[in-house]
Amino acid sequence: MNESEVKEKTKEKILQAAKREFAENGFAGAKLDSLARRAGVNKALVHYYFSSKEELYRQVHIRFLGIGQRADFFVVFPPVALTPAQRFYIVMYYLIKLHLKMRDSDLFRIVFWDILEGSRFCTEALHEHRIPQVRIIERLINEGIEAGEFDIPNPRLFVMFLLSFMDLYMMESEIFKEQEMFRELYGDCNDEEILNFILHAAFKALRKSEKMNIPEIPQGIMEFVEEIVEKVVHDISQGYFTAAFEKIVEVMTRSTK
């Protein structure tokens, strides 16, 4: 292992330890001494890689949530015309898959701590992730309404309902997983069942006609979306989360014109 690889490995150990320390104690209660012990390094080495606790806190959010990063995301989407219902399905599938794959009890705790301590980074995350998601999904629903595919009285509230359910279901599953009530509340649902439930519930609420079913998506497109999800999760620190989301919508929309 060369020097560069050793440095990257040490930095990653510190970031992993910092994630755990901030999850247990919040920003205010986190101690660099404790963090260094978790990482198996001395405190001086923590300062060598990160100038302050504030900088380390920011780097944890960049490393594990991609907040503050904005990388270009090049997508060559299969040239196929899609209906508004198909585009809505693909976008929701992408978001649900990411939520499921990025579940991390430490990150959930860091978010809760951040809210309690004044939303140091939650506000930034809202502007980078949630607000663009709400606007884009609302636009897709309105396009479905105009095309006669959907019928919903308040698209924006419906979008917030969907996204809030996704967040709370996954966050609270971490809270309840050590409790006796976990099986009663969550059963034995696997990720595929959760994904299908949310998609079926969404289309049942949106459909204008009782005869409308969940749209079929070409297999090649779904495989392509799966590849994008894997890349975003693997390289989350590059800031692909929202960039990939927006690019998928852009290319899908362009393909229908």
C-alpha positions as CSV (number, residue, x, y, z in Angstrom):
1,M,0.0,0.0,0.0
2,N,1.5,3.3,-1.1
3,E,1.5,6.5,1.0
4,S,-1.6,8.0,-0.8
5,E,-3.6,4.8,-0.1
6,V,-2.5,4.8,3.6
7,K,-3.7,8.4,3.9
8,E,-7.0,7.7,2.3
9,K,-7.6,4.6,4.5
10,T,-6.7,6.6,7.6
11,K,-9.0,9.5,6.6
12,E,-11.8,7.0,6.0
13,K,-11.3,5.4,9.4
14,I,-11.6,8.9,11.0
15,L,-14.8,9.7,9.1
16,Q,-16.4,6.4,10.0
17,A,-15.5,7.0,13.7
18,A,-16.8,10.6,13.4
19,K,-20.1,9.4,12.0
20,R,-20.6,7.2,15.1
21,E,-19.4,9.9,17.5
22,F,-21.8,12.5,16.1
23,A,-24.6,10.0,16.0
24,E,-24.2,9.2,19.7
25,N,-23.5,12.7,21.0
26,G,-24.5,15.3,18.4
27,F,-22.1,18.0,17.3
28,A,-22.0,19.8,20.6
29,G,-21.4,16.7,22.7
30,A,-18.9,15.0,20.3
31,K,-15.3,14.9,21.6
32,L,-12.2,14.6,19.4
33,D,-10.5,12.5,22.0
34,S,-13.3,10.0,21.9
35,L,-13.4,10.1,18.2
36,A,-9.7,9.5,17.8
37,R,-10.0,6.4,20.1
38,R,-12.8,5.0,18.0
39,A,-10.6,5.5,14.9
40,G,-7.6,4.0,16.6
41,V,-5.4,7.1,15.9
42,N,-4.1,9.9,18.0
43,K,-5.9,13.3,18.3
44,A,-3.0,15.1,16.4
45,L,-3.7,12.9,13.4
46,V,-7.4,13.9,13.4
47,H,-6.3,17.6,13.4
48,Y,-3.9,16.8,10.5
49,Y,-6.7,15.7,8.3
50,F,-9.4,18.0,9.6
51,S,-8.7,21.5,10.8
52,S,-11.6,21.6,13.3
53,K,-14.6,19.7,14.7
54,E,-16.8,21.9,12.4
55,E,-14.8,20.8,9.4
56,L,-15.0,17.2,10.4
57,Y,-18.8,17.5,10.9
58,R,-19.1,19.0,7.4
59,Q,-16.9,16.3,5.9
60,V,-19.1,13.6,7.5
61,H,-22.2,15.1,5.7
62,I,-20.3,15.3,2.4
63,R,-18.9,11.7,2.7
64,F,-22.1,10.0,3.7
65,L,-24.9,12.3,2.3
66,G,-23.2,14.2,-0.5
67,I,-24.3,17.5,1.0
68,G,-22.3,20.4,-0.4
69,Q,-21.1,18.5,-3.4
70,R,-22.4,18.9,-6.9
71,A,-20.7,16.7,-9.5
72,D,-21.8,16.5,-13.2
73,F,-23.6,13.3,-14.0
74,F,-23.5,12.1,-17.6
75,V,-26.5,10.0,-18.6
76,V,-27.1,8.3,-22.0
77,F,-30.7,7.3,-21.6
78,P,-32.3,4.8,-24.0
79,P,-34.2,6.8,-26.7
80,V,-37.8,5.9,-26.0
81,A,-41.0,7.9,-25.6
82,L,-42.5,7.7,-22.1
83,T,-45.9,8.7,-20.8
84,P,-46.2,11.0,-17.7
85,A,-47.2,7.9,-15.7
86,Q,-44.1,6.1,-16.8
87,R,-41.8,9.0,-16.0
88,F,-43.4,9.4,-12.5
89,Y,-42.9,5.7,-11.9
90,I,-39.2,5.8,-12.9
91,V,-38.5,8.9,-10.7
92,M,-40.2,7.5,-7.7
93,Y,-38.6,4.1,-8.2
94,Y,-35.2,5.9,-8.2
95,L,-35.9,7.8,-5.0
96,I,-37.4,4.8,-3.1
97,K,-34.4,2.6,-4.1
98,L,-31.9,5.2,-2.9
99,H,-33.8,5.6,0.4
100,L,-33.7,1.9,1.0
101,K,-30.1,1.4,0.0
102,M,-28.8,4.4,2.0
103,R,-30.6,3.5,5.3
104,D,-28.1,4.1,8.1
105,S,-29.1,4.4,11.8
106,D,-26.1,6.6,12.5
107,L,-27.1,9.0,9.8
108,F,-30.7,9.1,11.0
109,R,-29.4,10.0,14.5
110,I,-27.1,12.7,13.1
111,V,-30.1,14.2,11.3
112,F,-32.2,14.2,14.6
113,W,-29.3,15.8,16.5
114,D,-28.8,18.4,13.8
115,I,-32.5,19.5,14.0
116,L,-32.2,19.7,17.8
117,E,-29.0,21.8,17.6
118,G,-30.4,24.3,15.1
119,S,-30.3,22.6,11.7
120,R,-26.7,23.2,10.9
121,F,-26.9,21.0,7.8
122,C,-30.6,20.0,7.5
123,T,-31.5,23.3,5.9
124,E,-28.7,22.8,3.3
125,A,-30.0,19.3,2.6
126,L,-33.5,20.6,2.1
127,H,-32.3,23.1,-0.5
128,E,-30.1,20.5,-2.2
129,H,-32.3,17.5,-2.1
130,R,-35.9,17.8,-0.9
131,I,-37.0,21.1,-2.6
132,P,-35.8,20.0,-6.1
133,Q,-37.5,16.6,-5.5
134,V,-40.8,18.2,-4.6
135,R,-40.8,20.6,-7.5
136,I,-39.9,17.9,-10.1
137,I,-42.3,15.3,-8.9
138,E,-45.1,17.8,-8.6
139,R,-44.4,18.8,-12.2
140,L,-44.6,15.2,-13.4
141,I,-47.9,14.8,-11.6
142,N,-49.3,18.0,-13.2
143,E,-48.2,16.7,-16.6
144,G,-50.1,13.5,-15.8
145,I,-53.2,15.5,-14.9
146,E,-53.0,17.5,-18.1
147,A,-52.6,14.2,-20.1
148,G,-55.7,12.8,-18.4
149,E,-53.8,10.0,-16.6
150,F,-53.9,11.4,-13.1
151,D,-56.5,13.0,-10.9
152,I,-55.4,14.4,-7.5
153,P,-56.7,17.6,-5.8
154,N,-53.4,18.9,-4.4
155,P,-50.3,17.6,-6.2
156,R,-47.8,19.3,-3.8
157,L,-49.4,18.0,-0.6
158,F,-49.4,14.5,-2.2
159,V,-45.7,14.8,-3.0
160,M,-44.9,15.8,0.6
161,F,-47.1,12.9,1.8
162,L,-45.1,10.4,-0.3
163,L,-41.7,11.7,0.6
164,S,-42.5,12.2,4.3
165,F,-43.8,8.6,4.5
166,M,-40.6,7.3,3.0
167,D,-38.4,9.3,5.4
168,L,-40.4,8.5,8.6
169,Y,-41.0,4.8,7.8
170,M,-37.3,4.2,7.4
171,M,-36.2,6.4,10.3
172,E,-38.8,4.9,12.7
173,S,-37.9,1.4,11.7
174,E,-34.4,2.1,13.1
175,I,-36.0,3.4,16.3
176,F,-38.3,0.4,16.7
177,K,-36.0,-2.4,15.5
178,E,-34.7,-3.2,19.1
179,Q,-38.2,-3.1,20.5
180,E,-40.7,-5.9,21.1
181,M,-43.2,-4.0,19.0
182,F,-41.0,-4.0,15.9
183,R,-42.6,-7.1,14.3
184,E,-46.1,-5.9,15.2
185,L,-45.5,-2.5,13.5
186,Y,-43.2,-3.5,10.6
187,G,-43.8,-7.2,10.1
188,D,-41.3,-9.0,7.9
189,C,-41.4,-6.6,5.0
190,N,-38.3,-6.7,2.8
191,D,-37.1,-3.8,0.6
192,E,-38.9,-5.1,-2.5
193,E,-42.2,-5.2,-0.6
194,I,-41.7,-1.7,0.7
195,L,-40.9,-0.4,-2.8
196,N,-43.9,-2.1,-4.3
197,F,-46.3,-0.9,-1.6
198,I,-45.3,2.7,-2.0
199,L,-45.6,2.6,-5.8
200,H,-48.9,0.8,-5.7
201,A,-50.3,3.2,-3.1
202,A,-49.1,6.2,-5.1
203,F,-50.7,5.0,-8.4
204,K,-53.9,4.0,-6.6
205,A,-54.2,7.6,-5.2
206,L,-53.3,9.2,-8.5
207,R,-55.2,7.2,-11.0
208,K,-58.1,8.9,-12.8
209,S,-59.7,5.6,-13.9
210,E,-60.3,2.4,-11.9
211,K,-58.9,0.6,-15.0
212,M,-55.5,2.3,-14.7
213,N,-52.7,0.1,-13.6
214,I,-49.1,0.7,-12.8
215,P,-47.4,1.4,-16.2
216,E,-45.1,-1.1,-17.7
217,I,-41.5,0.1,-18.1
218,P,-39.1,-1.3,-20.8
219,Q,-36.7,-3.7,-19.1
220,G,-33.7,-1.9,-20.6
221,I,-34.7,1.3,-18.9
222,M,-35.2,-0.3,-15.5
223,E,-31.8,-2.0,-15.7
224,F,-30.3,1.4,-16.6
225,V,-32.0,3.1,-13.6
226,E,-30.6,0.3,-11.3
227,E,-27.1,1.0,-12.6
228,I,-27.5,4.7,-11.8
229,V,-28.8,3.9,-8.3
230,E,-25.7,1.7,-7.6
231,K,-23.4,4.4,-8.9
232,V,-25.0,7.1,-6.8
233,V,-24.8,5.0,-3.6
234,H,-21.2,3.9,-4.3
235,D,-20.0,7.4,-5.0
236,I,-22.4,9.4,-2.7
237,S,-19.6,11.7,-1.6
238,Q,-19.3,13.0,-5.2
239,G,-22.7,14.7,-4.9
240,Y,-24.5,12.6,-7.5
241,F,-27.7,12.2,-5.5
242,T,-29.6,15.2,-6.9
243,A,-27.6,15.6,-10.1
244,A,-28.5,12.1,-11.2
245,F,-32.2,12.6,-10.2
246,E,-32.4,15.9,-12.2
247,K,-30.6,14.4,-15.2
248,I,-32.9,11.4,-15.4
249,V,-35.9,13.7,-15.5
250,E,-34.3,15.9,-18.0
251,V,-33.4,13.1,-20.4
252,M,-36.8,11.4,-20.0
253,T,-38.6,14.6,-20.7
254,R,-36.5,15.3,-23.8
255,S,-37.1,11.8,-25.1
256,T,-40.8,12.4,-25.2
257,K,-40.5,15.5,-27.5
